[in-house]
Structures are given as structure tokens and as C-alpha cells.
Amino acid sequence: MITPTITSLLNAKAFESLVQSRRSVRKFDRSVSVPEEAIHRSLQCALLSPNSSNMQLWHFTWVKSPEVRARMVPLCLGQNAAKTASHLVVFQTRIDLWRRHARWNLEQTPPSSGSESDKRRMQLMRKYYSVLMPLAYRTDPFGLNTLVRKLGSFLLGLTRPVMRLGGRGWQRVLLHKSCGLAAQTFMLAMQAEGYDTCPMEGFDAVRVKKLLGLPAGSEICMIVAVGKGTPAGVYGDRKRLPLEDVVSIV
Ligand SMILES: Cc1cc2nc3c(=O)[nH]c(=O)nc-3n(C[C@H](O)[C@H](O)[C@H](O)COP(=O)(O)O)c2cc1C
């Protein structure tokens, strides 16, 4: 175990107060505009979020234009958070990018120094992104790839622990997990910048995709409204189930 240093304890306190101070804010102060640099920095932080196999199958559309933002309001069902936001960021999953990102990951592998361990590492990387990723993400109209994935993991799983691969639903969960983490990193980063956010799933996904010209392979995970919060924008005290109801220790 790593003994916490004074610095890490201080950081833990700072992190806790950041988490404590974040609330979903539904009414922003329209007289305060969030600087673009703060959004930019927070998006940079979001990029650093953990994600499945580093495939980064996500895309973030920053709605900066007041005209587009105004057109987004009815599509976000007229929610106050969207109405009063200074910016909106649409977090999307992008299953359609898997081939390109698998290739990109392969290209990032540093050249082998020629040592045996390096050669093995390269081989593993190649196998991971040119065999395993296609196995996980390939689809076909007849569901044959899904069948292979399910049957393969079922048969292998009879004798040893394996990751249970699945079909389209399983792939979507995979992508939304990573995208949700990116949205959370973004929200915490905005909080650290001194601004507030509201994640939203109350929107018309079909119309938002059309308005923003998002590709067919994209799926909106959530839309995050950003602005300077007002006390009226926080709807009541924060309520959470007690830790004992949620956490089990074995
Ligand atoms: C995926 C997701 C979708 C949400 N959608 C909405 C939404 O459409 N409208 C809204 O006002 N709040 C939305 N929320 C905010 C939640 O209601 C809020 O996080 C929850 O009540 C806890 O409050 P807190 O964020 O202030 O701690 C959403 C939160 C998440 C994580």
C-alpha cells in the first residue's frame, strides 16, 4: 500500500470539496459568460478519461454558437438548464470509428528497440488492436459476429474466466460507460474552473442529431449545459441513499 503523503491528503480534501460543491444546476446566470478557454481546458481534461481499450469511441460537440444553442432549447424539451446555459456540450459515442481508432492505436506503438521483451510487447499490441478489437466491434446484418462472440466466450468460459462478449447492446454499454466518464471529467473540470453544469438526458435525440448533422454511427450519451450557477438553479438539498445501502464489503 502506498502511504498517503501530506500533499496527497491535501489533494484528497480539495477533491472532496470539489465533488461536494458540484450540483446539477438548472438555472444559470445569463449575465456571466463562461470563457471559451475554460471549456477548452475542460474538454482537454475529458480526453484524459479512462476509456475502453483506449479506443476513444466518443465525440464531443461544443455548441458555442448562440443561434444553434437557441435552436437546441426546444430539442432539450425547453429545460431551464438548456435555456439559460452559456454553452452546451453534446457527448456522443461513435461506434463507427472503431476501425480508424484501432489503426490509430497501432500507429502509436513506439518502434521496437529490438529487445525480446519489446518484440513481445509489439506482438501483443498488434494482436490486441488487429485481432481482438475487430472481434469485439465487427458487426454484420445477420448477427453472425455476435453469435461467434457469444458462443466463443461461452465455450471458453466453460473452463476458465473470460470476458463475456455480446452483441450490439453489449457494444453500446461499452461505449456509453467510457463516454459517461468523459462527461463526468468534463463536469468536474468545469467545477474546478468555477462554473456549473447540468447533465441532461431529457432531449429529442433524433432532432438533435439532425440539427447538429451528427453521423448515423453516433449516439448521444448526454448533453451537458454549462454556465455560472444561481442559488435558484439548485433544486433542493442533495439526497443520497446511505453508504451501507449501496456499498457491500466482502
Ligand atoms: C445521465 C444523466 C442524465 C440527467 N438528465 C437530466 C435532465 O435531463 N434534466 C435535469 O434537470 N437533470 C438531469 N440529470 C441530473 C440529475 O437529476 C442529478 O444529477 C441528480 O438528481 C443528483 O443531483 P446532483 O447532480 O445535484 O448531485 C441527469 C443526470 C445524469 C447523470
The ligand as an SDF file (V2000), in Angstrom:
LIG
                    3D

 31 33  0  0  0  0  0  0  0  0999 V2000
  -27.1860   10.7060  -17.2820 C   0  0  0  0  0  0  0  0  0  0  0  0
  -27.8810   11.8140  -16.5240 C   0  0  0  0  0  0  0  0  0  0  0  0
  -28.9610   12.4310  -17.1060 C   0  0  0  0  0  0  0  0  0  0  0  0
  -29.5860   13.5090  -16.4560 C   0  0  0  0  0  0  0  0  0  0  0  0
  -30.6080   14.1730  -17.0860 N   0  0  0  0  0  0  0  0  0  0  0  0
  -31.1240   15.2700  -16.5240 C   0  0  0  0  0  0  0  0  0  0  0  0
  -32.0580   16.0500  -17.2340 C   0  0  0  0  0  0  0  0  0  0  0  0
  -32.4280   15.7740  -18.3660 O   0  0  0  0  0  0  0  0  0  0  0  0
  -32.5530   17.1450  -16.6310 N   0  0  0  0  0  0  0  0  0  0  0  0
  -32.1590   17.5340  -15.3760 C   0  0  0  0  0  0  0  0  0  0  0  0
  -32.6380   18.5630  -14.8930 O   0  0  0  0  0  0  0  0  0  0  0  0
  -31.2530   16.8120  -14.6850 N   0  0  0  0  0  0  0  0  0  0  0  0
  -30.7130   15.7010  -15.2290 C   0  0  0  0  0  0  0  0  0  0  0  0
  -29.7550   14.9770  -14.5740 N   0  0  0  0  0  0  0  0  0  0  0  0
  -29.2890   15.4410  -13.2570 C   0  0  0  0  0  0  0  0  0  0  0  0
  -29.7650   14.5350  -12.1350 C   0  0  0  0  0  0  0  0  0  0  0  0
  -31.1270   14.7280  -11.9200 O   0  0  0  0  0  0  0  0  0  0  0  0
  -28.9290   14.8550  -10.8960 C   0  0  0  0  0  0  0  0  0  0  0  0
  -27.5910   14.5220  -11.1690 O   0  0  0  0  0  0  0  0  0  0  0  0
  -29.3890   14.0840   -9.6590 C   0  0  0  0  0  0  0  0  0  0  0  0
  -30.6760   14.4790   -9.2730 O   0  0  0  0  0  0  0  0  0  0  0  0
  -28.4410   14.3050   -8.4760 C   0  0  0  0  0  0  0  0  0  0  0  0
  -28.2850   15.6800   -8.1710 O   0  0  0  0  0  0  0  0  0  0  0  0
  -26.8520   16.4040   -8.1730 P   0  0  0  0  0  0  0  0  0  0  0  0
  -26.2710   16.2290   -9.5560 O   0  0  0  0  0  0  0  0  0  0  0  0
  -27.1470   17.8640   -7.8780 O   0  0  0  0  0  0  0  0  0  0  0  0
  -25.9920   15.7670   -7.1440 O   0  0  0  0  0  0  0  0  0  0  0  0
  -29.1380   13.9130  -15.1800 C   0  0  0  0  0  0  0  0  0  0  0  0
  -28.0380   13.2570  -14.6090 C   0  0  0  0  0  0  0  0  0  0  0  0
  -27.4200   12.2340  -15.2800 C   0  0  0  0  0  0  0  0  0  0  0  0
  -26.2110   11.5850  -14.6750 C   0  0  0  0  0  0  0  0  0  0  0  0
  1  2  1  0
  2  3  1  0
  2 30  2  0
  3  4  2  0
  4  5  1  0
  4 28  1  0
  5  6  2  0
  6  7  1  0
  6 13  1  0
  7  8  2  0
  7  9  1  0
  9 10  1  0
 10 11  2  0
 10 12  1  0
 12 13  2  0
 13 14  1  0
 14 15  1  0
 14 28  1  0
 15 16  1  0
 16 17  1  0
 16 18  1  0
 18 19  1  0
 18 20  1  0
 20 21  1  0
 20 22  1  0
 22 23  1  0
 23 24  1  0
 24 25  2  0
 24 26  1  0
 24 27  1  0
 28 29  2  0
 29 30  1  0
 30 31  1  0
M  END
$$$$
